[in-house]
Amino acid sequence: MTNVVILGTQWGDEGKGKIVDLIADRFDVVARAQGGHNAGHTVHIGDRKFILKLVPSGILRPGKKVVIGNGVVIDPAALLQEIDALEQAGVEVRGNLFISNRAHVIFPYHRMMEKATEQTPGKIKIGTTSRGIGPSYEDKIGRRGIRVAELVNGDHFRDHFRANAQEKDLLARALCIEEAWDFDAIYDEYRAYAERIGPFVCDTAGYLQRAIGQGKRVLFEGAQGTMLDIDHGTYPFVTSSNATAGGVCTGLGVSPVHIDAVVGIVKAYVTRVGGGPFQTEADGSVARHLRDQGGEYGSVTGRPRRCGWFDVPLLRYSNTINSFASLIVTKLDVLDGLEKIPVCTAYRYKGEVLRDMPALQHVLESVEPIYEERPGWVGTTSGLTDHDALPQGAKDYLRFLSDQVEVEFGAVSTGPERDQTILVRGSRLEKLL
């Protein structure tokens, strides 16, 4: 039995959805540990495209069980919309999806507060999706949140919801926010959600513990990416949960002794959405090339992603936090045809060479990337499934990155489809799977 964590190594959008879908058939359960419906996973199966925001992409594999853990914050309307879309597409959800009774719930006042704070004059603009994720985590940490168990039980839900709504209403007025509420209508709406969600709800920590005890294999799925982790990311331009390997244990109620390996997903270049420092960001025609060739637009928001070159210090730092057994590189084909490919191998700050990620925001914003240009390659990598068929320049590029980070590249994604993937023979990843 081998239980594996799949995580993004950069700022998210590395292609985790496809990779989880690809390898889910080798596992019995796929479990998600954190995040909300701001993290979209896009999966292409033939001529069909699935965009999953809350439900782990393992649901697309018949008979696989999927778990939404306690570390996730749930907007019931978004979740039910996703379930309905999956069922309409012929995906069997009932009996295969399990939702933690300890997950926290997103309410309309969370969305209102997030929009308001993002628009507050003088406040640092994080560039959130304004879906209420951050304020819901704030309520969780402030010990005033409402959990799924309370929502579906209903005994104390009305009083707790009223108290929270009144508190947020007072805060909104203090911020000069005038947004009409209908308390009873929202309460009734959420009670209706509770009836539909109820059959999926259980103690998922207990469910996972039993599954592991029975010898079943679990694939732990992270949302976002390491550099958006609330503790270890580019703070304050981060998400509100732990998107690193440690977040799997707290977000699912699973002991570290049950995790056998951590596998990182890394783009062949780097992208970022929203505000914050981006050391290797490209501009002009170069950024447009990467964005257009890579289809770099948010699967949830449609926002264009900021694009730039591979950042070795960033990935080294990500590896320090997570201890990757292997890396899976995605979107290598986007670099096809480039004559030269810059790779950032270190930073320069006030004349000093830095090989590690600085913690201070203003330092990170001021560093100058030190690039080493790597030769590109002639020919295409798109759709290849055999490592030997890769152009030599592509092999050299991957070997250079692997040597710099000191972690193997165990697989290469060469397109959005399941079968457009190269699994490197003899790699540690092949043995894990």
C-alpha positions in Angstrom: 0.0 0.0 0.0 1.3 3.4 -1.0 -0.5 6.7 -0.2 0.7 9.7 -2.2 0.2 13.5 -1.9 -0.1 15.5 -5.2 0.8 19.2 -4.7 1.4 22.3 -6.8 4.9 23.5 -6.4 4.5 27.1 -7.7 1.6 29.5 -7.5 -1.1 27.0 -8.6 -2.5 26.3 -12.0 0.3 23.7 -12.6 -2.1 21.1 -14.1 -2.9 19.1 -10.9 -6.4 18.2 -12.2 -5.2 16.3 -15.2 -2.5 14.5 -13.2 -4.9 13.4 -10.5 -7.4 12.2 -13.1 -4.6 10.4 -14.9 -3.3 8.4 -11.9 -6.5 8.1 -9.9 -7.2 4.7 -11.4 -4.3 3.4 -9.4 -5.8 4.5 -6.1 -9.0 3.6 -4.3 -9.8 7.1 -2.7 -8.9 10.6 -3.8 -9.1 13.2 -1.0 -8.9 17.0 -1.0 -7.5 18.8 2.0 -8.0 22.5 1.7 -9.1 25.5 -0.4 -12.5 26.5 -1.7 -14.3 26.9 -5.1 -11.6 29.4 -6.2 -9.3 26.5 -7.2 -10.4 25.0 -10.5 -9.0 21.7 -11.8 -9.5 21.3 -15.6 -9.7 17.8 -17.0 -10.0 16.9 -20.7 -11.4 13.5 -21.6 -11.8 13.1 -25.3 -14.0 16.0 -26.6 -15.4 16.7 -23.1 -14.0 19.2 -20.7 -14.7 19.1 -17.0 -13.9 22.1 -14.6 -14.0 20.9 -11.0 -13.8 23.4 -8.2 -14.6 21.4 -5.1 -15.1 17.8 -6.0 -11.7 15.9 -6.5 -11.1 15.0 -10.1 -10.9 11.4 -9.1 -14.7 11.4 -9.4 -14.3 11.0 -13.1 -12.9 7.5 -12.7 -15.8 5.0 -12.3 -16.0 3.5 -8.9 -13.4 5.7 -7.2 -14.3 7.3 -3.9 -13.6 11.0 -3.3 -13.4 13.0 -0.1 -13.9 16.8 0.6 -12.0 17.2 3.9 -12.5 19.3 6.9 -9.8 21.8 5.7 -12.0 22.8 2.7 -14.5 25.7 3.0 -17.7 24.9 1.1 -20.1 27.2 -0.7 -23.2 24.8 -0.9 -24.6 26.5 -4.0 -21.3 26.0 -5.9 -21.0 22.4 -4.7 -24.5 21.4 -5.7 -24.1 23.1 -9.0 -21.0 21.0 -9.6 -22.7 17.8 -8.5 -25.6 18.5 -10.8 -23.3 19.1 -13.7 -21.4 15.9 -13.1 -24.5 13.8 -12.8 -25.9 15.4 -16.0 -22.7 14.3 -17.7 -23.3 10.7 -16.6 -20.8 10.7 -13.7 -21.9 8.7 -10.7 -21.6 10.9 -7.7 -23.9 9.5 -5.1 -22.2 6.8 -3.1 -18.8 8.0 -4.3 -18.6 11.5 -2.8 -18.0 12.0 1.0 -18.1 15.5 2.6 -16.6 16.2 6.0 -19.0 17.2 8.7 -16.2 19.4 10.1 -15.7 21.5 6.9 -16.7 25.2 7.2 -19.5 26.8 5.2 -19.3 30.0 3.1 -22.3 32.4 3.4 -23.3 35.5 1.4 -21.9 37.7 4.1 -18.5 36.2 3.5 -18.6 37.3 -0.2 -19.8 40.7 0.8 -16.9 41.2 3.3 -14.3 40.0 0.8 -15.4 42.4 -1.9 -15.5 45.2 0.6 -12.1 44.7 2.0 -10.5 44.3 -1.4 -12.0 47.7 -2.3 -10.9 49.5 0.9 -8.7 52.5 0.1 -5.1 52.0 1.1 -5.4 48.2 1.5 -3.0 45.9 -0.2 -4.9 44.4 -3.1 -4.4 40.6 -3.0 -6.4 39.9 -6.1 -8.8 37.4 -4.6 -11.7 35.8 -6.5 -14.1 37.5 -4.1 -15.9 34.2 -3.4 -15.8 34.5 0.3 -13.1 32.0 0.9 -10.8 34.2 3.0 -13.5 35.6 5.3 -14.8 32.0 5.8 -11.3 30.9 7.0 -11.2 34.1 9.2 -14.4 33.0 10.9 -13.0 29.5 11.3 -9.8 30.7 13.0 -11.9 33.3 15.0 -14.0 30.3 16.4 -17.3 31.7 15.1 -17.6 29.7 11.8 -20.5 27.4 11.0 -19.5 23.9 10.0 -21.3 21.4 7.8 -22.4 19.3 10.8 -24.3 22.3 12.2 -25.8 23.2 8.9 -27.3 19.7 8.2 -28.3 19.1 11.9 -30.2 22.4 12.1 -30.9 22.5 15.8 -28.6 25.5 16.5 -28.0 26.7 13.0 -30.7 29.4 12.9 -29.5 31.2 16.1 -25.8 30.9 15.1 -26.4 32.1 11.6 -28.5 35.1 12.9 -25.8 36.1 15.3 -23.1 35.9 12.6 -25.2 37.8 10.1 -26.0 40.6 12.6 -22.3 40.9 13.4 -21.3 41.1 9.8 -24.2 43.6 9.2 -22.8 45.9 11.9 -19.3 45.6 10.4 -20.6 46.4 6.9 -22.3 49.5 8.2 -19.1 50.6 9.9 -17.4 50.3 6.5 -20.2 52.2 4.8 -21.3 49.1 2.9 -25.0 49.1 2.1 -26.1 45.7 0.9 -29.6 44.5 1.5 -30.2 41.3 3.3 -33.2 39.0 3.6 -32.2 36.9 6.6 -35.2 34.5 6.4 -34.7 34.0 2.6 -31.0 33.2 3.1 -31.8 30.9 6.0 -34.4 29.0 4.0 -32.0 28.8 1.1 -29.3 27.2 3.2 -31.8 24.8 4.9 -32.7 23.6 1.4 -29.0 23.1 0.6 -28.6 21.2 3.8 -31.3 18.7 2.8 -29.5 18.0 -0.5 -26.0 17.8 0.9 -26.9 15.8 4.0 -26.6 12.3 2.3 -23.0 13.0 1.4 -21.9 14.1 4.8 -19.9 12.0 7.3 -16.9 11.9 9.5 -14.4 11.8 6.7 -11.4 11.4 9.0 -12.9 8.2 10.3 -13.8 7.1 6.7 -10.2 7.6 5.6 -8.8 5.9 8.6 -10.9 2.8 7.9 -10.0 2.8 4.3 -6.3 3.0 5.1 -6.7 0.2 7.7 -8.3 -2.0 5.0 -5.3 -1.6 2.8 -6.8 0.8 0.3 -4.6 3.3 -1.5 -5.3 7.0 -1.0 -4.3 9.9 -3.2 -4.2 13.2 -1.3 -5.0 16.1 -3.6 -3.9 19.7 -2.8 -5.5 22.9 -4.2 -3.6 26.0 -5.3 0.2 25.7 -4.9 3.0 25.9 -2.3 3.8 29.5 -2.9 0.2 30.4 -2.0 0.4 28.6 1.4 -0.7 30.9 4.2 2.5 30.2 6.2 5.2 29.4 3.6 4.0 31.3 0.6 4.7 34.8 -0.7 2.8 36.4 2.2 0.5 38.4 2.2 -0.2 37.5 -1.4 -1.4 34.0 -0.5 -4.5 32.0 0.0 -6.0 31.4 3.5 -5.1 27.8 4.0 -2.1 25.5 4.0 -1.4 24.4 0.4 1.7 22.4 1.4 2.1 18.7 2.5 1.5 19.6 6.1 -1.9 20.9 5.2 -2.9 17.3 4.2 -2.7 16.1 7.7 -4.7 18.9 9.3 -7.1 19.3 6.4 -8.1 15.6 6.3 -7.4 14.3 9.8 -4.8 11.9 8.6 -1.6 11.1 10.5 1.7 11.8 8.8 2.7 8.1 9.2 0.1 7.3 6.5 1.7 9.4 3.9 4.3 7.5 1.9 5.5 10.1 -0.6 4.9 13.7 -1.9 4.8 14.3 -5.6 5.0 17.8 -7.0 3.5 19.2 -10.1 5.6 21.9 -11.8 5.1 23.9 -15.0 7.9 24.1 -17.5 7.6 27.9 -16.9 5.8 29.8 -14.2 2.4 31.5 -13.9 0.7 33.5 -11.3 -2.8 35.0 -10.8 -3.6 38.1 -8.8 -1.2 40.5 -7.1 2.1 39.8 -5.4 5.8 39.5 -6.3 6.7 37.5 -9.4 10.5 37.4 -9.7 10.7 36.0 -13.3 7.6 37.6 -14.8 7.9 38.2 -18.5 6.2 41.1 -20.4 5.2 42.1 -23.9 5.3 39.6 -26.7 7.1 36.9 -24.6 4.3 36.9 -22.0 1.6 36.9 -24.7 3.3 33.9 -26.4 3.4 31.9 -23.1 -0.2 32.9 -22.3 -1.6 32.1 -25.7 0.3 28.9 -26.3 -0.4 27.6 -22.8 -4.1 28.8 -22.7 -3.2 30.6 -19.5 -6.6 31.9 -18.4 -8.2 30.9 -15.1 -10.5 27.9 -15.3 -12.8 29.4 -12.6 -12.5 33.2 -13.3 -11.2 33.4 -16.9 -8.6 35.9 -15.7 -5.4 36.0 -17.8 -2.5 34.6 -15.9 0.8 36.4 -15.4 3.5 34.4 -17.2 7.3 34.1 -16.7 10.3 31.9 -16.8 11.2 28.9 -14.7 12.4 29.9 -11.2 14.9 27.4 -9.6 15.2 29.1 -6.2 11.4 29.0 -5.9 11.3 25.3 -6.7 14.2 24.6 -4.3 12.3 26.3 -1.6 9.1 24.4 -2.4 11.1 21.2 -2.2 12.5 22.2 1.2 8.9 22.6 2.5 7.5 19.5 1.0 10.3 17.0 0.3 9.2 15.8 -3.1 10.0 12.2 -4.0 9.4 13.1 -7.7 8.2 15.9 -9.9 5.8 15.9 -12.8 6.4 18.7 -15.4 3.5 20.0 -17.4 3.1 22.2 -20.5 6.6 21.4 -21.8 5.0 21.7 -25.3 4.4 25.5 -24.7 8.2 26.0 -25.0 8.4 24.2 -28.4 10.1 26.3 -31.1 11.8 28.8 -28.8 15.4 29.5 -29.7 16.5 30.3 -26.2 14.8 29.6 -22.8 15.9 31.7 -19.8 16.0 29.9 -16.5 16.4 31.8 -13.2 19.1 30.1 -11.1 19.5 32.7 -8.4 18.5 36.2 -7.4 20.6 39.4 -6.9 19.6 41.9 -4.1 21.7 45.0 -3.4 24.7 43.3 -5.0 24.4 40.1 -3.0 23.5 36.8 -4.8 20.7 34.9 -3.1 20.1 31.3 -3.8 17.1 31.0 -1.5 13.7 32.6 -1.3 13.7 35.7 1.0 10.8 36.0 3.5 10.2 39.7 3.2 7.8 40.9 0.6 9.7 44.1 -0.3 12.9 42.1 -0.8 11.3 39.6 -3.0 9.7 42.4 -5.0 13.2 44.0 -5.5 15.3 41.0 -6.4 16.9 40.8 -9.9 16.6 37.3 -11.4 19.9 35.8 -12.5 19.3 33.9 -15.7 21.1 31.1 -17.5 19.9 30.8 -21.1 19.2 27.2 -22.2 19.0 26.3 -25.9 15.5 25.5 -27.2 14.7 22.7 -29.5 13.4 22.0 -33.0 10.4 19.8 -33.3 7.3 19.3 -31.1 6.8 17.6 -27.8 3.0 17.9 -28.0 1.3 14.6 -27.6 4.4 12.5 -27.2 4.2 9.4 -24.9 7.7 8.1 -25.1 10.6 9.8 -23.4 13.0 8.7 -26.1 11.0 10.5 -28.7 11.5 13.9 -27.0 13.8 16.3 -28.9 17.3 16.3 -27.4 17.0 19.9 -26.4 13.9 19.1 -24.4 15.6 16.3 -22.6 18.5 18.5 -21.8 16.2 21.2 -20.5 14.5 18.8 -18.1 17.8 17.3 -17.0 19.2 20.8 -16.3 16.1 21.7 -14.1 16.2 18.4 -12.3 19.9 18.8 -11.5 19.4 22.3 -10.3 16.6 21.3 -7.9 18.0 17.8 -7.1 14.7 16.0 -7.6 13.9 13.7 -10.4 11.4 14.5 -13.1 9.4 11.3 -13.1 6.8 12.2 -15.7 6.2 14.8 -18.4 2.7 16.0 -19.5 2.7 16.8 -23.2 -0.9 17.9 -23.6 -4.3 18.1 -21.8 -5.5 14.6 -22.6 -5.0 11.6 -20.2 -2.8 9.7 -22.7 -0.6 12.7 -23.5 1.8 11.9 -20.7 5.3 10.3 -20.5 6.1 8.2 -17.4 9.9 7.9 -17.2 10.8 4.3 -17.0 12.8 3.4 -13.9 11.9 6.6 -12.1 10.9 6.7 -8.4 7.5 7.9 -9.6 6.9 4.8 -11.6 7.7 2.7 -8.5 5.3 4.8 -6.4 2.4 4.3 -8.8 
